[in-house]
Amino acid sequence: MRHKYPLKKRVLIVGCGDVGVRTARRLLPHYRVFGLVRSTDAADSLRDMGIVPIVADLDDLRSLTRIAGIADVVLHFAPPPTVGTIDPRTRHLLAVLAQHRELPQRLIYISTSGVYGDCGGDWVSETRPVKPASARAHRRVDAERQIRAFGRRSGVQVSILRVPGIYAAERLPLERIKRGTPTLRAADDGYSNHIHAEDLARIAVLAMHRGKNARIYHASDDGEIKMGEYFQLVAQAFDLPAPPQISWLEAQQTLPATLLSFMNESRRLTNARMKRELRLRLIYSTVVDGLQTSAEYCRCSSGQ
């Protein structure tokens, strides 16, 4: 029996957190959207938004059987584990997807710009070889390689979004600034890159429709600022004291290794390919634009 109207395409968002929900809102009601989460509380929240929740754990292969063949498009937003140099979660996901005769048509993966390591402040395009300097970056490189190999084996079209620091009103380093955690002085500081969570959701949707097969895109805004300047701008937008600035030598003596690893990398991402091929117009082209909106949102939410 033929359907009088075509069925909606099905999209599975793996790791349906903040960015996943923002993406889902842009897809509903034109698509049937499934969201994979680990907790029943998160599932209830997704259900209230019109997203079909699937409670499963990427660390438990057996819990993933329900997602095989469920979607035409898979958006893989889930991070790797916090230890090791490989990503078994992506391996589990791809293994389950491959079990069903109905494979997804497309798979979009959110990776990180950290795969390049330190680039000495150079401008970096998507053709630059990866050179991960931390275990977390090695895990992302492993996930990217798995996904591209899966695409070659299966014929599924895959696109990879390399994403820098994501920010929005709810994901700003306000507590760090209030604690007075220092930043590097300008002479020792490195360049960082940013993308507003709402723009990232739009990029993910555009990649579904316009992303080229086996293609990497920098999901980054037009900004060109150093890390310390970013924290200064956040503090200014929210009327907080500016973070103190210290030298690299002082930072090595006082700051934790995890924070130092971020401070020790400097690069500037080009986004021309994203704009040209995905045909994106950024809502927030720089963090100055995004922080102004974020500060206004927080003031309205608090009744100020």
Steps between C-alpha positions, in 0.01 A plus 500: 500500500641836399494793735294794379770736630874431516632395837723743684870429485641371827797660674684344794699737722756301696587691814197728502621766744501877460616517137293193414183659636572825314544298182182298562295818537609601151407160359156468659232471366647426155679188623428230753782548748636236737737595781738253663566581866621303803251605768123474535486860626658619176260277307200662668631844407544400135151350487351829619667672203361257245824299464467122520743396776714187491668413828826319427869514587776517239725319746260202497478351152198284586292802599532648150312236301186717471674763288597264215308602188302766683617811316572643156751745650719458808645802679778375728550763771615271784851557638754219542582363845723712723791254501709316241601588145219324310123551487316173568166684508524588133609143427188368676274743315637411157487127574131520587415714197677248274292210634181609327434468127357854500802722554465874558547714191717753683707525817621832643763496776593787731875483563738759643756744363735361765601228252751748349693551824705817536537689172693798635217740422495410129185513290381141462292356217331161485784361288757536779615159633384416850759502778320424828697598808267372772319175575161667446611613152629151418155363588338741255746410224418133560127573473547696176699216345238246600222707347679561172586128472135415572392731220739338253387146594128565513436773245345720771580867438697643791597855591713614793463834679813607685374724775688745726372642831121496513331779691149625577326670790493172694857394417727787597799488741331728754592291805863486393504877464333545839767276656767727358674230298774681307554516126825540312635845424470593133869442423475135611142434396378294205215543256174318566193445285131503583152419374163586652294189581211629288723547197646152554150352491436680172828369358403143592167535320666649191758219500210253481384658176810649339803332654723322250591138552814433712533875545635686803365843594618749759190599697653827622400865503692793345678600822874541541570543870728356763373288785559761769314761297200267483485479880541875524205547265281260700585681823423837341166380359386379843647784708751272673857584606749433222704182557860561609768444236817299564803382304535152352763417763262603779220298340717186494561541872140568605244360256384137454636294211162473327467877479862540390445259212234735357715806558794339322320479163456792261334498159258699287242303305394597150127457434484577127414142404210492744360827367551409137374141496241504780396856407479612861446852622607521861258652750791577733805573288715581806481438873430870552167453321421178683595626846282807467199280426596256777530774759162645404343153521644438848382839625148435373498149650601637839246783484759778495 
